[in-house]
Amino acid sequence: MADVTDDLDRSALRRFLLGLAQGMNASAESVDRIRDTMTDVVEAYGGRDTDFVVLPTIILVETGESDEARVAIRSATNASFRFDQIAALYELVAQARTASISPLDGIRRLNEIGAMRPRLGWLTRTFGHAVLTTGLALLLAPTWQGAIVAFGLGFGIGLLKLVRSPTLQLILPIAAAFVCAASVFLLAEVIEIGDPIRLLIAPLVTFLPGGVLTTATVELAAGQMISGAARLIYGFVQLALLAFGILAAGATVGVDSRSYEPLAPSSFLPWWVGLLGILVFALGNYLHFSAPASTFGWVLLALVVAYAGQWVGTEFIDPTIGGFVGAVAVTPVVFWIAGLRHGAPSQLTFLPAFWLLVPGAAGLVGLTEAFATDNGLADFAAALTSIMSIALGVLIGTALYRVVHHGAEEFVQFAVAVPTAPAAESPPTLWARLTAPWRRAPWRRAPWRRAPWRRAPHAGSRAARRPE
C-alpha cells in the first residue's frame, strides 16, 4: 500500500509540474524562469529525484531514479492567458513554492484557471480594445480625427476577437491588417487623419508579437539559445505577415508613396496629449484583458517609464535609439515590480510597454514603409535597427537586473554526478563454505524425500489460514 501511495503522489506531482509549466507557457513566460519555478516547487514538495526539460512547444518531467524513473510529456498548446488568468496562475505558483497546496488540489485549481470566465463582460472588453487603440493613436498619429477613426476600427477588431474559432485565429491578424489598412487609406482621401501607416498600427497593436519578442530576448539573456532563437524568428515572421496584410491593402486600394508621408508639425496636437494617450492606453489594457484592479497602477508606471526612456533616446540621441533606451529603462522596473509582495507578474506590465515601444520606435511602421516607398533599402535598414534595438535593450536590461539582483549566484559550475555503486556482497563464512556441498546434494531437492507433514496444507485448513 505504501508503494501504491508513493506512486500516486509522484504521478500527481508530475502532472502538477506539467500543468504549471504549460500555464506559464500560456502566460508568455520565459523557459528559464519556468525552470526556476519548477525547481522551487520540487524542493518544496521534497521531490529531489525530479528532472525536467522545458521548451516553448514541449515539456518533459521525470521522477524517480534509475529503473524506477517515470517520464511524463506534454505538447504545449497555442493557448494564451488573459491578464486575470495570469494573475490567478501566479497566485497558485506562490502557493506551490511553499507546498501550501497539495498536487491534486493544484491540478484542480489549474483546470479552474483554464476554464475561468473573463471578469468583465464582452461589451466592456470590446470597448476596452477601442479605448486601447485610441490611446495608442494619440501617441502615434496625434489628430482628433485620427483618434476617432482609431476608436471605430478598434471596436470592430475587438468584436472580431470575440469569435473563438481556430480557423479564424490563424487568418485573423492578416485579415485585420488588410481591413484596417484599406479603411485608413480610403478615409485618408477625405479626412485629415495624419500619417495613415501610424494610424492603422493602433488597432493592430494586440496582434504585434510583443510577448514573443520580449520572451525571446529574456531567454537569450539567460543562455536559452534554442527557445530564444526560435521565438525571435517566430516574432519576426509575425511582423512580416502583418506588414504583408498592409501592403496587400495598399496595392488593392491603389495608394502611392505619398500616403506614407506624415503631416507637418504644425498640425500636431499639444505635447500633453502624449501623457493623455498613455493614461488612455493603460485604461484600455485594463478593460480589454480583464486585468485585476490592483495591477492598473503598476501597468501605468511601466508605460510611463518606457515612454520617458523612449522620449529621451529620441530627443537626445537618435530616433532609432529611442526604443533601445526605453527597453533598458523599463526592463529592471518590470522585474522589480514582479518581485514585490503585492506587485504584478512581469507579463502584465511588460506586454503593454512593449506594444508602446515597437510602433513608437518605427518597428512595424518602418518595415511596412520599406516595401511601400521608394527608399526601400534605407527604410528596411532603419526598421531592422529599430526592432533589434528594442530586443537589445531588453537583453541588456535583463542582464543588468540579474547581475544586481542575483550576483554570482547565476554562475553554474560544470559537474557530472557519479552513479552510486551497488553494495558489495560480504564473503561467505567458513561454515557456509564447508556445508555448501551437503546443501547442494541431489537428495536435498528430491520431492520423495519430503515428509508428509512437510507438504503444503489444504486450502481450507487452519494452517493455510494462519498468517505468516
Wavefront OBJ file of the C-alpha trace (Angstrom):
o trace
v 0.000 0.000 0.000
v 2.872 2.370 0.744
v 4.330 1.787 -2.728
v 0.963 2.487 -4.370
v 0.549 5.711 -2.397
v 4.078 6.802 -3.261
v 3.474 6.139 -6.974
v 0.225 8.129 -6.785
v 1.982 11.071 -5.146
v 4.729 11.066 -7.766
v 2.201 10.844 -10.594
v 0.232 13.771 -9.158
v 3.422 15.820 -8.754
v 4.449 15.086 -12.350
v 1.084 16.206 -13.672
v 1.070 19.259 -11.423
v 4.500 20.309 -12.695
v 3.385 19.764 -16.283
v 0.308 21.897 -15.695
v 2.291 24.698 -14.068
v 4.803 24.741 -16.921
v 2.053 24.724 -19.533
v 0.214 27.548 -17.777
v 3.371 29.647 -17.551
v 3.985 28.987 -21.245
v 0.470 30.286 -21.944
v 1.425 33.377 -19.928
v 4.376 34.070 -22.279
v 6.894 33.289 -19.541
v 10.499 32.511 -20.459
v 11.699 28.916 -20.150
v 14.484 29.796 -17.723
v 12.007 31.304 -15.254
v 9.730 28.287 -15.729
v 12.642 26.007 -14.812
v 13.465 28.126 -11.758
v 9.842 27.967 -10.623
v 9.602 24.215 -11.125
v 12.859 23.727 -9.207
v 11.483 25.687 -6.258
v 8.232 23.697 -6.348
v 10.078 20.351 -6.463
v 12.223 21.310 -3.475
v 9.138 22.460 -1.551
v 7.420 19.096 -2.093
v 10.549 17.069 -1.333
v 10.801 15.504 -4.804
v 14.551 15.859 -5.223
v 14.699 12.954 -7.685
v 12.911 15.044 -10.329
v 14.249 16.474 -13.569
v 12.553 18.324 -16.421
v 13.020 19.777 -19.883
v 11.074 22.916 -20.821
v 10.801 24.242 -24.376
v 8.183 26.517 -25.969
v 6.375 23.577 -27.602
v 7.186 20.573 -25.381
v 7.552 19.819 -21.662
v 9.047 16.681 -20.067
v 9.073 15.806 -16.363
v 10.916 12.792 -14.893
v 10.531 11.489 -11.357
v 12.349 8.611 -9.668
v 15.813 7.186 -10.152
v 17.349 4.538 -12.442
v 14.921 1.669 -13.101
v 12.055 3.305 -11.191
v 12.099 6.554 -13.223
v 8.838 7.689 -14.820
v 8.583 10.355 -17.542
v 5.538 12.471 -18.375
v 5.421 14.513 -21.592
v 3.051 17.163 -22.841
v 2.967 19.195 -26.034
v 2.423 22.875 -25.276
v -0.672 24.365 -26.922
v -1.083 27.781 -28.519
v -3.400 28.922 -25.744
v -2.754 32.352 -24.258
v -3.992 33.585 -20.893
v -5.716 36.859 -20.188
v -4.337 39.148 -17.513
v -6.796 37.887 -14.890
v -5.777 34.286 -15.623
v -2.095 35.199 -15.390
v -2.658 36.838 -12.003
v -4.559 33.764 -10.739
v -1.838 31.426 -12.046
v 0.926 33.248 -10.213
v -1.076 33.167 -7.001
v -1.098 29.388 -7.396
v 2.644 29.435 -8.147
v 3.230 31.307 -4.888
v 1.302 28.603 -3.004
v 3.222 25.841 -4.778
v 6.576 27.380 -3.846
v 5.705 26.827 -0.180
v 3.894 23.487 -0.695
v 0.780 25.003 0.888
v -1.443 23.199 -1.625
v -1.427 19.507 -2.484
v -0.579 18.467 -6.067
v -4.098 17.096 -6.612
v -5.695 20.326 -5.405
v -3.202 22.250 -7.527
v -4.296 20.293 -10.618
v -7.926 21.134 -9.882
v -7.017 24.799 -9.455
v -5.150 24.780 -12.784
v -8.253 23.424 -14.502
v -10.321 26.161 -12.872
v -7.907 28.821 -14.112
v -8.005 27.404 -17.634
v -11.820 27.481 -17.646
v -12.040 30.872 -15.905
v -14.515 33.236 -17.497
v -13.466 36.854 -18.070
v -14.017 39.135 -15.108
v -15.586 41.748 -17.390
v -18.334 41.273 -19.974
v -17.819 41.065 -23.716
v -19.106 44.597 -24.336
v -16.721 46.072 -21.757
v -13.779 44.147 -23.191
v -14.649 45.269 -26.731
v -14.933 48.862 -25.547
v -11.578 48.407 -23.815
v -9.978 47.393 -27.118
v -11.353 50.570 -28.693
v -10.006 52.666 -25.800
v -6.623 50.936 -26.053
v -6.499 51.716 -29.779
v -7.440 55.356 -29.190
v -4.700 55.836 -26.602
v -2.030 54.483 -28.923
v -3.362 56.577 -31.815
v -2.885 59.719 -29.723
v 0.769 58.728 -29.338
v 1.421 57.724 -32.953
v -0.759 59.959 -35.154
v -1.982 62.772 -32.912
v -5.020 64.281 -34.632
v -8.527 64.277 -33.212
v -9.943 62.894 -36.450
v -7.409 60.081 -36.377
v -8.297 59.253 -32.768
v -11.981 58.943 -33.710
v -11.181 56.682 -36.668
v -8.916 54.569 -34.451
v -11.717 54.167 -31.891
v -14.090 52.826 -34.571
v -11.517 50.429 -36.014
v -10.525 49.264 -32.544
v -14.137 48.496 -31.663
v -14.565 46.457 -34.858
v -11.373 44.462 -34.293
v -12.462 43.895 -30.679
v -15.699 42.340 -31.929
v -13.780 40.046 -34.305
v -11.546 38.866 -31.479
v -14.591 37.630 -29.566
v -15.119 34.836 -32.112
v -13.465 31.659 -30.813
v -12.653 29.732 -33.974
v -9.298 28.006 -34.580
v -9.569 28.677 -38.317
v -10.323 32.367 -37.798
v -7.487 32.742 -35.303
v -4.992 31.669 -37.990
v -6.058 34.265 -40.567
v -7.356 36.985 -38.234
v -4.061 39.003 -37.977
v -3.584 39.214 -41.754
v -7.297 39.824 -42.377
v -7.412 42.536 -39.692
v -4.314 44.206 -41.154
v -5.900 44.192 -44.623
v -9.261 45.588 -43.450
v -7.727 48.294 -41.248
v -5.244 49.373 -43.920
v -7.900 49.546 -46.647
v -10.217 51.575 -44.395
v -7.492 54.020 -43.362
v -6.214 54.513 -46.922
v -9.722 55.262 -48.160
v -10.536 57.623 -45.289
v -7.238 59.449 -45.710
v -8.534 60.833 -49.038
v -11.439 62.664 -47.369
v -10.411 63.152 -43.698
v -7.253 64.664 -42.251
v -6.240 61.702 -40.114
v -2.467 62.162 -40.083
v 0.023 59.522 -41.133
v -2.109 56.583 -42.398
v 0.513 53.954 -41.597
v 0.959 55.083 -37.996
v -2.788 55.333 -37.509
v -3.608 51.829 -38.745
v -0.939 50.358 -36.445
v -3.074 51.349 -33.433
v -5.962 48.861 -33.970
v -3.438 46.135 -34.845
v -1.290 46.551 -31.734
v -2.681 43.491 -29.936
v -1.562 41.364 -32.890
v 2.030 42.521 -32.551
v 4.221 39.666 -31.224
v 5.265 41.709 -28.232
v 5.196 38.831 -25.774
v 7.093 36.548 -28.144
v 9.899 39.016 -28.878
v 10.203 40.075 -25.255
v 10.332 36.490 -24.017
v 12.865 35.616 -26.721
v 15.282 38.315 -25.612
v 14.892 37.352 -21.952
v 15.684 33.718 -22.833
v 18.747 34.730 -24.828
v 19.952 36.728 -21.841
v 19.601 33.583 -19.719
v 21.519 31.429 -22.237
v 18.454 29.531 -23.502
v 19.586 29.610 -27.131
v 17.146 27.103 -28.640
v 13.938 28.606 -27.310
v 15.196 32.205 -27.552
v 16.263 31.954 -31.190
v 13.089 30.069 -32.159
v 10.810 32.670 -30.550
v 12.777 35.543 -32.107
v 12.377 34.129 -35.617
v 8.703 33.425 -34.980
v 8.172 37.026 -33.841
v 9.824 38.465 -36.958
v 7.657 36.228 -39.146
v 4.530 37.554 -37.395
v 5.666 41.125 -38.051
v 6.266 40.281 -41.708
v 2.770 38.788 -42.057
v 1.177 41.924 -40.621
v 3.241 44.052 -42.995
v 2.079 41.838 -45.873
v -1.573 42.476 -44.993
v -0.967 46.241 -45.001
v 0.874 46.150 -48.313
v -1.836 43.993 -49.893
v -4.465 46.544 -48.859
v -2.364 49.390 -50.247
v -1.988 47.594 -53.573
v -5.727 46.883 -53.701
v -6.753 50.460 -52.918
v -4.049 51.875 -55.151
v -2.056 54.200 -52.882
v 1.300 55.719 -53.705
v 4.277 56.603 -51.548
v 2.784 59.998 -50.650
v 0.193 58.233 -48.460
v 3.005 57.304 -46.064
v 4.265 60.833 -45.507
v 3.435 62.332 -42.072
v 1.674 65.635 -41.548
v 3.545 68.867 -40.929
v 4.491 69.518 -37.295
v 2.019 72.418 -37.112
v -0.923 70.016 -37.348
v 0.115 68.006 -34.278
v -1.791 68.224 -31.017
v -0.267 69.793 -27.863
v 2.514 67.973 -26.006
v 0.279 66.912 -23.128
v -1.756 64.723 -25.490
v 1.034 62.143 -25.220
v 0.550 61.863 -21.466
v -3.203 61.584 -22.006
v -2.548 58.838 -24.546
v -0.524 56.844 -22.006
v -3.358 57.034 -19.458
v -5.988 56.044 -22.041
v -3.762 53.216 -23.304
v -3.339 51.844 -19.769
v -7.104 52.016 -19.187
v -7.752 50.152 -22.439
v -5.365 47.354 -21.455
v -7.085 47.078 -18.073
v -10.564 46.751 -19.631
v -9.748 44.604 -22.653
v -7.699 41.955 -20.834
v -9.877 41.889 -17.669
v -6.835 42.721 -15.555
v -7.146 42.700 -11.745
v -7.798 46.131 -10.277
v -4.580 46.081 -8.228
v -2.411 45.898 -11.379
v -3.590 49.105 -13.079
v -1.120 51.332 -11.234
v 1.822 49.021 -11.998
v 0.961 48.910 -15.709
v 0.708 52.700 -15.790
v 4.107 53.011 -14.074
v 5.767 50.696 -16.610
v 4.209 52.638 -19.500
v 5.420 55.975 -18.133
v 8.973 54.648 -17.688
v 9.009 53.143 -21.198
v 7.632 56.321 -22.768
v 10.054 58.566 -20.863
v 13.045 56.416 -21.826
v 11.961 56.336 -25.451
v 11.487 60.128 -25.499
v 14.935 60.722 -24.006
v 16.579 58.441 -26.558
v 14.690 60.018 -29.455
v 15.277 63.646 -28.470
v 18.893 63.494 -27.306
v 20.420 60.614 -29.282
v 18.571 59.332 -32.369
v 15.008 58.199 -33.190
v 16.209 54.652 -33.897
v 17.782 54.513 -30.412
v 14.595 55.586 -28.636
v 13.269 52.052 -28.371
v 16.599 50.818 -27.013
v 16.686 53.397 -24.210
v 13.034 52.756 -23.363
v 13.610 48.988 -23.193
v 16.716 49.363 -20.998
v 14.787 51.673 -18.657
v 11.591 49.628 -18.323
v 13.072 46.108 -18.035
v 14.521 46.438 -14.486
v 11.347 48.217 -13.365
v 9.180 45.365 -14.636
v 11.248 42.723 -12.819
v 11.330 44.872 -9.684
v 7.521 45.092 -9.708
v 7.255 41.317 -10.190
v 9.485 40.741 -7.149
v 7.358 42.821 -4.789
v 4.990 41.091 -2.393
v 1.930 42.898 -3.772
v 3.351 43.553 -7.224
v 2.215 42.231 -10.589
v 3.572 39.418 -12.802
v 6.054 40.647 -15.354
v 3.821 39.697 -18.282
v 1.097 42.117 -17.158
v 3.483 45.078 -17.262
v 5.965 44.047 -19.952
v 3.470 43.395 -22.759
v 1.793 46.854 -22.785
v 5.210 48.521 -22.510
v 6.491 46.523 -25.477
v 3.429 47.471 -27.556
v 4.191 51.084 -26.733
v 7.832 50.763 -27.816
v 7.543 48.797 -31.073
v 5.289 51.194 -33.029
v 6.901 54.246 -31.439
v 10.355 53.086 -32.490
v 9.129 52.603 -36.078
v 9.319 48.802 -35.890
v 6.308 47.647 -37.891
v 5.894 51.139 -39.333
v 9.367 51.130 -40.842
v 9.057 47.530 -42.021
v 5.905 48.438 -43.951
v 7.363 51.663 -45.347
v 10.400 49.724 -46.524
v 8.289 47.986 -49.164
v 5.855 50.826 -49.834
v 8.146 53.771 -50.509
v 10.932 54.487 -52.950
v 13.578 54.430 -50.207
v 13.128 50.687 -49.641
v 16.643 49.693 -48.607
v 17.161 52.623 -46.240
v 13.735 52.191 -44.622
v 14.248 48.465 -44.214
v 17.604 49.047 -42.525
v 16.003 51.632 -40.217
v 13.143 49.242 -39.363
v 15.511 46.364 -38.620
v 17.656 48.648 -36.470
v 14.605 49.812 -34.516
v 13.356 46.288 -33.811
v 16.801 44.979 -32.885
v 17.441 47.993 -30.669
v 14.395 47.111 -28.567
v 15.480 43.459 -28.375
v 18.983 44.515 -27.385
v 17.577 46.916 -24.791
v 15.533 44.152 -23.185
v 18.586 41.873 -23.303
v 20.839 44.408 -21.558
v 18.144 45.405 -19.068
v 17.534 41.772 -18.134
v 21.248 41.087 -17.775
v 21.728 44.144 -15.556
v 18.827 43.126 -13.328
v 20.188 39.600 -12.973
v 23.663 40.843 -12.062
v 22.347 43.309 -9.483
v 19.682 41.038 -8.016
v 21.369 37.624 -8.163
v 25.053 38.482 -8.315
v 27.348 35.480 -8.618
v 24.534 33.022 -7.915
v 23.797 32.856 -11.635
v 27.150 31.217 -12.454
v 26.742 27.467 -12.773
v 29.690 25.117 -12.454
v 30.033 22.138 -14.768
v 29.598 18.895 -12.843
v 28.559 15.317 -13.614
v 27.015 13.184 -10.901
v 28.835 9.896 -10.257
v 26.480 6.876 -10.149
v 26.357 5.052 -6.844
v 27.979 1.612 -6.966
v 25.872 -1.370 -5.874
v 26.565 -2.642 -2.365
v 29.259 -5.342 -2.383
v 28.222 -8.757 -1.031
v 30.077 -9.937 2.068
v 32.206 -13.060 1.528
v 30.726 -16.388 2.802
v 31.747 -17.619 6.207
v 33.889 -20.717 6.818
v 30.874 -22.770 7.977
v 28.943 -21.807 4.813
v 31.813 -22.964 2.586
v 32.146 -26.296 4.472
v 28.429 -27.136 4.324
v 27.879 -25.934 0.741
v 28.417 -29.458 -0.871
v 25.921 -31.027 1.547
v 23.318 -28.337 0.830
v 23.724 -28.891 -2.941
v 23.362 -32.690 -2.644
v 20.739 -34.227 -5.015
v 18.687 -35.824 -2.241
v 18.130 -32.363 -0.715
v 15.961 -31.467 -3.740
v 14.175 -34.786 -4.334
v 10.404 -34.492 -3.835
v 10.071 -38.053 -2.477
v 12.346 -37.128 0.408
v 9.784 -34.693 1.773
v 7.820 -35.995 4.737
v 4.021 -35.960 4.561
v 3.820 -33.481 7.398
v 6.090 -31.047 5.395
v 3.691 -30.890 2.476
v 1.611 -27.730 1.823
v -1.562 -27.575 3.949
v -5.008 -27.886 2.428
v -6.538 -24.620 1.208
v -9.348 -24.812 3.750
v -7.271 -25.918 6.711
v -6.457 -23.746 9.716
v -2.751 -23.845 8.874
v -3.466 -22.381 5.428
v -5.433 -19.548 7.010
v -2.762 -18.842 9.632
v -0.945 -15.537 8.898
v 2.731 -15.624 8.089
l 1 2 3 4 5 6 7 8 9 10 11 12 13 14 15 16 17 18 19 20 21 22 23 24 25 26 27 28 29 30 31 32 33 34 35 36 37 38 39 40 41 42 43 44 45 46 47 48 49 50 51 52 53 54 55 56 57 58 59 60 61 62 63 64 65 66 67 68 69 70 71 72 73 74 75 76 77 78 79 80 81 82 83 84 85 86 87 88 89 90 91 92 93 94 95 96 97 98 99 100 101 102 103 104 105 106 107 108 109 110 111 112 113 114 115 116 117 118 119 120 121 122 123 124 125 126 127 128 129 130 131 132 133 134 135 136 137 138 139 140 141 142 143 144 145 146 147 148 149 150 151 152 153 154 155 156 157 158 159 160 161 162 163 164 165 166 167 168 169 170 171 172 173 174 175 176 177 178 179 180 181 182 183 184 185 186 187 188 189 190 191 192 193 194 195 196 197 198 199 200 201 202 203 204 205 206 207 208 209 210 211 212 213 214 215 216 217 218 219 220 221 222 223 224 225 226 227 228 229 230 231 232 233 234 235 236 237 238 239 240 241 242 243 244 245 246 247 248 249 250 251 252 253 254 255 256 257 258 259 260 261 262 263 264 265 266 267 268 269 270 271 272 273 274 275 276 277 278 279 280 281 282 283 284 285 286 287 288 289 290 291 292 293 294 295 296 297 298 299 300 301 302 303 304 305 306 307 308 309 310 311 312 313 314 315 316 317 318 319 320 321 322 323 324 325 326 327 328 329 330 331 332 333 334 335 336 337 338 339 340 341 342 343 344 345 346 347 348 349 350 351 352 353 354 355 356 357 358 359 360 361 362 363 364 365 366 367 368 369 370 371 372 373 374 375 376 377 378 379 380 381 382 383 384 385 386 387 388 389 390 391 392 393 394 395 396 397 398 399 400 401 402 403 404 405 406 407 408 409 410 411 412 413 414 415 416 417 418 419 420 421 422 423 424 425 426 427 428 429 430 431 432 433 434 435 436 437 438 439 440 441 442 443 444 445 446 447 448 449 450 451 452 453 454 455 456 457 458 459 460 461 462 463 464 465 466 467 468
